[in-house]
Amino acid sequence: MAFQLIALYHHPESVAAFDKHYDETHTPLAARMPGLRSYTTMRPVSVGGERPAYHLIAVLTFDDQQAFNAAMAGAEGRAAVADLANFAAGGVTMLTGPGGAAT
């Protein structure tokens, strides 16, 4: 069963600086993790005039938990985690677990 990491990025102080670093530096780091099956992002938009709860949501999918664990323990995973301090000062909530099929 697929295993996912979901990163919920809180609103940054500087949207432009966050987006530039995320797109130009962090995404290429994370995308190089071995065993990564898919990597999608979404920048939520306002619905009904209310500010979305998060600035950016990233979903990384691996074949299974073993592939996820190996990727996170490897050089690429460690580099991606270390890079969070360079741009995610607003905070990030990470969730991991098995990803089920859509119904």
N, CA, C and O atoms as a GROMACS GRO file, in nm:
protein
  412
    1MET      N    1   0.084  -0.118   0.000
    1MET     CA    2   0.000   0.000   0.000
    1MET      C    3   0.089   0.125   0.000
    1MET      O    4   0.191   0.129   0.069
    2ALA      N    5   0.050   0.224  -0.076
    2ALA     CA    6   0.126   0.349  -0.084
    2ALA      C    7   0.136   0.414   0.054
    2ALA      O    8   0.051   0.395   0.140
    3PHE      N    9   0.243   0.490   0.072
    3PHE     CA   10   0.267   0.560   0.198
    3PHE      C   11   0.293   0.706   0.163
    3PHE      O   12   0.367   0.735   0.070
    4GLN      N   13   0.232   0.797   0.238
    4GLN     CA   14   0.242   0.939   0.204
    4GLN      C   15   0.298   1.024   0.317
    4GLN      O   16   0.284   0.994   0.435
    5LEU      N   17   0.363   1.131   0.275
    5LEU     CA   18   0.402   1.241   0.362
    5LEU      C   19   0.323   1.361   0.314
    5LEU      O   20   0.331   1.398   0.197
    6ILE      N   21   0.246   1.422   0.404
    6ILE     CA   22   0.171   1.543   0.371
    6ILE      C   23   0.230   1.655   0.455
    6ILE      O   24   0.233   1.647   0.577
    7ALA      N   25   0.276   1.760   0.388
    7ALA     CA   26   0.334   1.876   0.455
    7ALA      C   27   0.237   1.993   0.440
    7ALA      O   28   0.204   2.034   0.329
    8LEU      N   29   0.193   2.046   0.554
    8LEU     CA   30   0.100   2.159   0.558
    8LEU      C   31   0.179   2.282   0.602
    8LEU      O   32   0.210   2.297   0.720
    9TYR      N   33   0.211   2.368   0.508
    9TYR     CA   34   0.293   2.485   0.537
    9TYR      C   35   0.204   2.601   0.582
    9TYR      O   36   0.112   2.641   0.511
   10HIS      N   37   0.233   2.654   0.700
   10HIS     CA   38   0.160   2.767   0.754
   10HIS      C   39   0.200   2.893   0.676
   10HIS      O   40   0.299   2.894   0.604
   11HIS      N   41   0.123   2.996   0.693
   11HIS     CA   42   0.147   3.119   0.618
   11HIS      C   43   0.280   3.183   0.657
   11HIS      O   44   0.307   3.204   0.776
   12PRO      N   45   0.362   3.213   0.558
   12PRO     CA   46   0.492   3.275   0.585
   12PRO      C   47   0.479   3.425   0.602
   12PRO      O   48   0.379   3.486   0.563
   13GLU      N   49   0.580   3.483   0.661
   13GLU     CA   50   0.584   3.629   0.675
   13GLU      C   51   0.598   3.693   0.537
   13GLU      O   52   0.530   3.791   0.505
   14SER      N   53   0.687   3.637   0.455
   14SER     CA   54   0.707   3.688   0.319
   14SER      C   55   0.668   3.578   0.220
   14SER      O   56   0.740   3.480   0.203
   15VAL      N   57   0.553   3.595   0.157
   15VAL     CA   58   0.506   3.497   0.059
   15VAL      C   59   0.604   3.484  -0.057
   15VAL      O   60   0.634   3.374  -0.101
   16ALA      N   61   0.653   3.597  -0.107
   16ALA     CA   62   0.743   3.595  -0.222
   16ALA      C   63   0.871   3.518  -0.190
   16ALA      O   64   0.916   3.436  -0.271
   17ALA      N   65   0.930   3.542  -0.074
   17ALA     CA   66   1.054   3.473  -0.036
   17ALA      C   67   1.028   3.324  -0.016
   17ALA      O   68   1.108   3.241  -0.060
   18PHE      N   69   0.917   3.289   0.050
   18PHE     CA   70   0.883   3.149   0.070
   18PHE      C   71   0.867   3.079  -0.063
   18PHE      O   72   0.929   2.975  -0.087
   19ASP      N   73   0.783   3.135  -0.151
   19ASP     CA   74   0.754   3.071  -0.279
   19ASP      C   75   0.880   3.056  -0.364
   19ASP      O   76   0.899   2.952  -0.427
   20LYS      N   77   0.964   3.156  -0.366
   20LYS     CA   78   1.089   3.148  -0.444
   20LYS      C   79   1.176   3.035  -0.392
   20LYS      O   80   1.225   2.954  -0.470
   21HIS      N   81   1.197   3.029  -0.261
   21HIS     CA   82   1.282   2.924  -0.205
   21HIS      C   83   1.219   2.786  -0.224
   21HIS      O   84   1.287   2.691  -0.261
   22TYR      N   85   1.090   2.777  -0.200
   22TYR     CA   86   1.022   2.647  -0.214
   22TYR      C   87   1.034   2.596  -0.357
   22TYR      O   88   1.072   2.481  -0.380
   23ASP      N   89   1.002   2.682  -0.453
   23ASP     CA   90   1.000   2.641  -0.593
   23ASP      C   91   1.140   2.616  -0.650
   23ASP      O   92   1.160   2.522  -0.727
   24GLU      N   93   1.235   2.700  -0.613
   24GLU     CA   94   1.368   2.692  -0.675
   24GLU      C   95   1.468   2.605  -0.600
   24GLU      O   96   1.562   2.554  -0.660
   25THR      N   97   1.448   2.586  -0.470
   25THR     CA   98   1.545   2.512  -0.390
   25THR      C   99   1.485   2.387  -0.327
   25THR      O  100   1.538   2.277  -0.344
   26HIS      N  101   1.376   2.403  -0.254
   26HIS     CA  102   1.322   2.290  -0.178
   26HIS      C  103   1.262   2.182  -0.267
   26HIS      O  104   1.287   2.064  -0.247
   27THR      N  105   1.183   2.222  -0.365
   27THR     CA  106   1.121   2.123  -0.453
   27THR      C  107   1.226   2.036  -0.522
   27THR      O  108   1.210   1.914  -0.523
   28PRO      N  109   1.331   2.093  -0.581
   28PRO     CA  110   1.432   2.006  -0.641
   28PRO      C  111   1.499   1.912  -0.540
   28PRO      O  112   1.532   1.798  -0.574
   29LEU      N  113   1.520   1.958  -0.417
   29LEU     CA  114   1.578   1.870  -0.314
   29LEU      C  115   1.486   1.752  -0.287
   29LEU      O  116   1.529   1.637  -0.289
   30ALA      N  117   1.360   1.781  -0.260
   30ALA     CA  118   1.264   1.676  -0.226
   30ALA      C  119   1.240   1.583  -0.344
   30ALA      O  120   1.223   1.462  -0.325
   31ALA      N  121   1.238   1.636  -0.463
   31ALA     CA  122   1.209   1.555  -0.581
   31ALA      C  123   1.318   1.451  -0.609
   31ALA      O  124   1.293   1.354  -0.682
   32ARG      N  125   1.436   1.470  -0.553
   32ARG     CA  126   1.546   1.375  -0.575
   32ARG      C  127   1.545   1.258  -0.476
   32ARG      O  128   1.631   1.170  -0.484
   33MET      N  129   1.449   1.256  -0.384
   33MET     CA  130   1.447   1.146  -0.288
   33MET      C  131   1.422   1.014  -0.360
   33MET      O  132   1.328   1.003  -0.440
   34PRO      N  133   1.506   0.914  -0.334
   34PRO     CA  134   1.486   0.785  -0.401
   34PRO      C  135   1.354   0.721  -0.358
   34PRO      O  136   1.313   0.731  -0.242
   35GLY      N  137   1.289   0.657  -0.452
   35GLY     CA  138   1.164   0.588  -0.421
   35GLY      C  139   1.041   0.676  -0.424
   35GLY      O  140   0.931   0.628  -0.398
   36LEU      N  141   1.057   0.804  -0.454
   36LEU     CA  142   0.943   0.895  -0.459
   36LEU      C  143   0.860   0.862  -0.583
   36LEU      O  144   0.909   0.871  -0.695
   37ARG      N  145   0.736   0.824  -0.561
   37ARG     CA  146   0.647   0.788  -0.672
   37ARG      C  147   0.581   0.911  -0.732
   37ARG      O  148   0.573   0.924  -0.854
   38SER      N  149   0.534   1.001  -0.647
   38SER     CA  150   0.472   1.124  -0.697
   38SER      C  151   0.490   1.235  -0.593
   38SER      O  152   0.506   1.210  -0.474
   39TYR      N  153   0.485   1.359  -0.643
   39TYR     CA  154   0.504   1.477  -0.559
   39TYR      C  155   0.412   1.584  -0.615
   39TYR      O  156   0.434   1.633  -0.726
   40THR      N  157   0.310   1.621  -0.538
   40THR     CA  158   0.217   1.724  -0.584
   40THR      C  159   0.209   1.834  -0.479
   40THR      O  160   0.229   1.811  -0.360
   41THR      N  161   0.180   1.954  -0.526
   41THR     CA  162   0.162   2.067  -0.436
   41THR      C  163   0.034   2.141  -0.472
   41THR      O  164  -0.016   2.133  -0.584
   42MET      N  165  -0.017   2.213  -0.372
   42MET     CA  166  -0.134   2.297  -0.394
   42MET      C  167  -0.118   2.422  -0.307
   42MET      O  168  -0.079   2.413  -0.191
   43ARG      N  169  -0.148   2.535  -0.365
   43ARG     CA  170  -0.154   2.660  -0.290
   43ARG      C  171  -0.303   2.693  -0.277
   43ARG      O  172  -0.363   2.743  -0.372
   44PRO      N  173  -0.362   2.665  -0.161
   44PRO     CA  174  -0.507   2.686  -0.145
   44PRO      C  175  -0.547   2.830  -0.172
   44PRO      O  176  -0.471   2.924  -0.146
   45VAL      N  177  -0.666   2.847  -0.223
   45VAL     CA  178  -0.720   2.980  -0.250
   45VAL      C  179  -0.836   3.007  -0.155
   45VAL      O  180  -0.893   2.915  -0.096
   46SER      N  181  -0.870   3.132  -0.143
   46SER     CA  182  -0.978   3.174  -0.055
   46SER      C  183  -1.112   3.124  -0.107
   46SER      O  184  -1.141   3.131  -0.226
   47VAL      N  185  -1.194   3.075  -0.015
   47VAL     CA  186  -1.331   3.037  -0.046
   47VAL      C  187  -1.421   3.120   0.045
   47VAL      O  188  -1.412   3.110   0.167
   48GLY      N  189  -1.506   3.200  -0.015
   48GLY     CA  190  -1.595   3.284   0.065
   48GLY      C  191  -1.524   3.396   0.137
   48GLY      O  192  -1.576   3.448   0.236
   49GLY      N  193  -1.407   3.434   0.090
   49GLY     CA  194  -1.335   3.547   0.149
   49GLY      C  195  -1.251   3.513   0.271
   49GLY      O  196  -1.182   3.601   0.323
   50GLU      N  197  -1.254   3.389   0.317
   50GLU     CA  198  -1.174   3.352   0.433
   50GLU      C  199  -1.036   3.305   0.390
   50GLU      O  200  -1.021   3.239   0.287
   51ARG      N  201  -0.938   3.341   0.470
   51ARG     CA  202  -0.800   3.300   0.443
   51ARG      C  203  -0.788   3.148   0.461
   51ARG      O  204  -0.834   3.094   0.562
   52PRO      N  205  -0.727   3.080   0.363
   52PRO     CA  206  -0.708   2.936   0.380
   52PRO      C  207  -0.622   2.907   0.503
   52PRO      O  208  -0.541   2.990   0.544
   53ALA      N  209  -0.640   2.792   0.561
   53ALA     CA  210  -0.565   2.754   0.681
   53ALA      C  211  -0.416   2.740   0.654
   53ALA      O  212  -0.334   2.760   0.744
   54TYR      N  213  -0.379   2.706   0.530
   54TYR     CA  214  -0.238   2.684   0.497
   54TYR      C  215  -0.201   2.759   0.371
   54TYR      O  216  -0.285   2.785   0.285
   55HIS      N  217  -0.073   2.794   0.361
   55HIS     CA  218  -0.022   2.860   0.243
   55HIS      C  219   0.005   2.760   0.130
   55HIS      O  220  -0.025   2.788   0.014
   56LEU      N  221   0.060   2.645   0.166
   56LEU     CA  222   0.095   2.545   0.066
   56LEU      C  223   0.079   2.407   0.126
   56LEU      O  224   0.108   2.386   0.245
   57ILE      N  225   0.035   2.312   0.046
   57ILE     CA  226   0.022   2.173   0.088
   57ILE      C  227   0.099   2.088  -0.013
   57ILE      O  228   0.079   2.100  -0.134
   58ALA      N  229   0.187   2.003   0.039
   58ALA     CA  230   0.263   1.912  -0.047
   58ALA      C  231   0.231   1.769  -0.008
   58ALA      O  232   0.220   1.736   0.110
   59VAL      N  233   0.215   1.684  -0.109
   59VAL     CA  234   0.188   1.542  -0.087
   59VAL      C  235   0.294   1.463  -0.161
   59VAL      O  236   0.305   1.470  -0.284
   60LEU      N  237   0.373   1.388  -0.085
   60LEU     CA  238   0.476   1.302  -0.142
   60LEU      C  239   0.433   1.157  -0.121
   60LEU      O  240   0.399   1.118  -0.009
   61THR      N  241   0.433   1.079  -0.227
   61THR     CA  242   0.385   0.942  -0.220
   61THR      C  243   0.497   0.845  -0.256
   61THR      O  244   0.570   0.863  -0.354
   62PHE      N  245   0.509   0.742  -0.173
   62PHE     CA  246   0.608   0.636  -0.190
   62PHE      C  247   0.535   0.504  -0.204
   62PHE      O  248   0.417   0.495  -0.170
   63ASP      N  249   0.603   0.401  -0.253
   63ASP     CA  250   0.539   0.271  -0.270
   63ASP      C  251   0.490   0.213  -0.138
   63ASP      O  252   0.383   0.153  -0.133
   64ASP      N  253   0.568   0.230  -0.033
   64ASP     CA  254   0.532   0.174   0.097
   64ASP      C  255   0.612   0.245   0.206
   64ASP      O  256   0.694   0.332   0.176
   65GLN      N  257   0.587   0.209   0.331
   65GLN     CA  258   0.655   0.275   0.442
   65GLN      C  259   0.805   0.250   0.440
   65GLN      O  260   0.882   0.337   0.480
   66GLN      N  261   0.848   0.133   0.395
   66GLN     CA  262   0.990   0.104   0.389
   66GLN      C  263   1.060   0.198   0.290
   66GLN      O  264   1.170   0.246   0.317
   67ALA      N  265   0.998   0.223   0.176
   67ALA     CA  266   1.055   0.316   0.078
   67ALA      C  267   1.060   0.457   0.135
   67ALA      O  268   1.158   0.529   0.114
   68PHE      N  269   0.956   0.497   0.207
   68PHE     CA  270   0.953   0.628   0.272
   68PHE      C  271   1.066   0.639   0.374
   68PHE      O  272   1.142   0.736   0.374
   69ASN      N  273   1.078   0.538   0.461
   69ASN     CA  274   1.182   0.540   0.564
   69ASN      C  275   1.321   0.549   0.503
   69ASN      O  276   1.406   0.624   0.551
   70ALA      N  277   1.344   0.472   0.398
   70ALA     CA  278   1.475   0.475   0.331
   70ALA      C  279   1.502   0.612   0.271
   70ALA      O  280   1.614   0.663   0.282
   71ALA      N  281   1.401   0.672   0.207
   71ALA     CA  282   1.419   0.804   0.146
   71ALA      C  283   1.450   0.909   0.251
   71ALA      O  284   1.538   0.994   0.230
   72MET      N  285   1.380   0.905   0.363
   72MET     CA  286   1.402   1.005   0.467
   72MET      C  287   1.537   0.988   0.535
   72MET      O  288   1.597   1.086   0.580
   73ALA      N  289   1.587   0.864   0.543
   73ALA     CA  290   1.716   0.838   0.607
   73ALA      C  291   1.833   0.866   0.515
   73ALA      O  292   1.946   0.882   0.561
   74GLY      N  293   1.806   0.874   0.385
   74GLY     CA  294   1.912   0.898   0.288
   74GLY      C  295   1.955   1.045   0.284
   74GLY      O  296   1.894   1.131   0.347
   75ALA      N  297   2.060   1.070   0.210
   75ALA     CA  298   2.115   1.206   0.200
   75ALA      C  299   2.013   1.306   0.148
   75ALA      O  300   2.007   1.419   0.197
   76GLU      N  301   1.934   1.267   0.050
   76GLU     CA  302   1.836   1.358  -0.009
   76GLU      C  303   1.727   1.393   0.091
   76GLU      O  304   1.687   1.510   0.102
   77GLY      N  305   1.677   1.296   0.164
   77GLY     CA  306   1.574   1.320   0.265
   77GLY      C  307   1.626   1.408   0.378
   77GLY      O  308   1.557   1.499   0.423
   78ARG      N  309   1.747   1.380   0.423
   78ARG     CA  310   1.807   1.462   0.530
   78ARG      C  311   1.826   1.606   0.482
   78ARG      O  312   1.805   1.700   0.559
   79ALA      N  313   1.868   1.623   0.358
   79ALA     CA  314   1.887   1.758   0.303
   79ALA      C  315   1.754   1.833   0.294
   79ALA      O  316   1.748   1.952   0.326
   80ALA      N  317   1.649   1.766   0.252
   80ALA     CA  318   1.518   1.830   0.241
   80ALA      C  319   1.467   1.872   0.379
   80ALA      O  320   1.413   1.982   0.394
   81VAL      N  321   1.483   1.787   0.478
   81VAL     CA  322   1.440   1.820   0.614
   81VAL      C  323   1.523   1.936   0.668
   81VAL      O  324   1.468   2.028   0.729
   82ALA      N  325   1.653   1.934   0.648
   82ALA     CA  326   1.740   2.042   0.696
   82ALA      C  327   1.705   2.175   0.629
   82ALA      O  328   1.719   2.281   0.690
   83ASP      N  329   1.660   2.170   0.505
   83ASP     CA  330   1.627   2.292   0.431
   83ASP      C  331   1.504   2.363   0.486
   83ASP      O  332   1.488   2.482   0.461
   84LEU      N  333   1.419   2.294   0.559
   84LEU     CA  334   1.299   2.359   0.614
   84LEU      C  335   1.333   2.483   0.695
   84LEU      O  336   1.259   2.582   0.691
   85ALA      N  337   1.443   2.480   0.767
   85ALA     CA  338   1.483   2.595   0.848
   85ALA      C  339   1.515   2.718   0.763
   85ALA      O  340   1.517   2.830   0.814
   86ASN      N  341   1.540   2.698   0.634
   86ASN     CA  342   1.577   2.809   0.546
   86ASN      C  343   1.458   2.887   0.491
   86ASN      O  344   1.477   2.996   0.436
   87PHE      N  345   1.335   2.834   0.504
   87PHE     CA  346   1.223   2.906   0.443
   87PHE      C  347   1.090   2.889   0.518
   87PHE      O  348   1.000   2.970   0.496
   88ALA      N  349   1.076   2.789   0.603
   88ALA     CA  350   0.946   2.760   0.665
   88ALA      C  351   0.936   2.815   0.807
   88ALA      O  352   0.894   2.744   0.898
   89ALA      N  353   0.974   2.941   0.824
   89ALA     CA  354   0.971   3.002   0.957
   89ALA      C  355   0.830   3.013   1.013
   89ALA      O  356   0.811   3.021   1.134
   90GLY      N  357   0.730   3.014   0.925
   90GLY     CA  358   0.590   3.020   0.970
   90GLY      C  359   0.542   2.889   1.028
   90GLY      O  360   0.436   2.882   1.091
   91GLY      N  361   0.621   2.784   1.006
   91GLY     CA  362   0.587   2.652   1.059
   91GLY      C  363   0.534   2.559   0.952
   91GLY      O  364   0.482   2.601   0.849
   92VAL      N  365   0.549   2.431   0.980
   92VAL     CA  366   0.499   2.327   0.891
   92VAL      C  367   0.451   2.211   0.977
   92VAL      O  368   0.518   2.172   1.073
   93THR      N  369   0.336   2.157   0.943
   93THR     CA  370   0.282   2.039   1.010
   93THR      C  371   0.297   1.924   0.913
   93THR      O  372   0.254   1.932   0.798
   94MET      N  373   0.360   1.814   0.959
   94MET     CA  374   0.380   1.699   0.871
   94MET      C  375   0.300   1.581   0.922
   94MET      O  376   0.298   1.551   1.042
   95LEU      N  377   0.234   1.515   0.829
   95LEU     CA  378   0.155   1.396   0.858
   95LEU      C  379   0.208   1.284   0.770
   95LEU      O  380   0.239   1.307   0.653
   96THR      N  381   0.217   1.163   0.824
   96THR     CA  382   0.259   1.049   0.744
   96THR      C  383   0.164   0.933   0.769
   96THR      O  384   0.106   0.920   0.877
   97GLY      N  385   0.150   0.848   0.669
   97GLY     CA  386   0.066   0.731   0.686
   97GLY      C  387   0.033   0.668   0.554
   97GLY      O  388   0.066   0.721   0.448
   98PRO      N  389  -0.033   0.551   0.561
   98PRO     CA  390  -0.073   0.483   0.439
   98PRO      C  391  -0.175   0.566   0.364
   98PRO      O  392  -0.266   0.625   0.422
   99GLY      N  393  -0.158   0.569   0.233
   99GLY     CA  394  -0.252   0.642   0.147
   99GLY      C  395  -0.345   0.542   0.081
   99GLY      O  396  -0.300   0.449   0.015
  100GLY      N  397  -0.472   0.561   0.099
  100GLY     CA  398  -0.570   0.470   0.041
  100GLY      C  399  -0.615   0.515  -0.095
  100GLY      O  400  -0.591   0.629  -0.135
  101ALA      N  401  -0.680   0.428  -0.165
  101ALA     CA  402  -0.735   0.458  -0.297
  101ALA      C  403  -0.861   0.544  -0.280
  101ALA      O  404  -0.935   0.529  -0.183
  102ALA      N  405  -0.883   0.631  -0.375
  102ALA     CA  406  -1.004   0.713  -0.374
  102ALA      C  407  -1.126   0.625  -0.397
  102ALA      O  408  -1.120   0.527  -0.471
  103THR      N  409  -1.234   0.662  -0.333
  103THR     CA  410  -1.358   0.586  -0.352
  103THR      C  411  -1.460   0.670  -0.423
  103THR      O  412  -1.571   0.624  -0.449
   0.00000   0.00000   0.00000
